[in-house]
């Protein structure tokens, strides 16, 4: 990867995820969704 790309950007995250296998990427997306749902439940209390 290009060292000049800001690692905090969404473009970097998309490029990084494009290098993963499809199944690995799906597992990561599901984990993110579960974490966000848990965070919303905590905020709602």
C-alpha positions as CSV (number, residue, x, y, z in Angstrom):
1,X,0.0,0.0,0.0
2,X,1.0,3.6,-0.5
3,X,2.5,5.1,2.6
4,X,1.1,8.5,1.7
5,X,-2.5,7.5,2.2
6,X,-4.0,8.6,5.5
7,X,-4.9,5.4,7.4
8,X,-7.9,7.1,9.1
9,X,-9.6,7.7,5.8
10,X,-12.5,5.6,4.5
11,X,-10.6,5.1,1.2
12,X,-7.8,3.4,3.1
13,X,-10.2,1.1,4.9
14,X,-11.9,0.2,1.6
15,X,-8.7,-0.6,-0.1
16,X,-7.6,-2.7,2.8
17,X,-10.8,-4.6,2.9
18,X,-10.6,-5.3,-0.9
19,X,-7.4,-7.3,-0.2
20,X,-9.2,-9.7,2.1
21,X,-10.9,-12.9,1.0
22,X,-14.7,-12.5,0.6
23,X,-15.5,-14.7,3.6
24,X,-13.1,-12.8,5.9
25,X,-14.5,-9.5,4.9
26,X,-18.0,-10.7,5.5
27,X,-17.1,-11.8,9.0
28,X,-15.5,-8.4,9.8
29,X,-18.6,-6.6,8.5
30,X,-20.9,-8.8,10.7
31,X,-18.7,-8.1,13.8
32,X,-18.9,-4.4,13.1
33,X,-22.7,-4.5,12.8
34,X,-23.0,-6.4,16.1
35,X,-20.8,-4.0,17.9
36,X,-22.7,-1.0,16.6
37,X,-26.0,-2.6,17.6
38,X,-24.7,-3.2,21.1
39,X,-23.6,0.4,21.3
40,X,-27.1,1.6,20.3
41,X,-28.7,-0.6,22.9
42,X,-26.5,0.8,25.6
43,X,-27.3,4.4,24.5
44,X,-31.0,3.7,24.5
45,X,-31.0,2.7,28.2
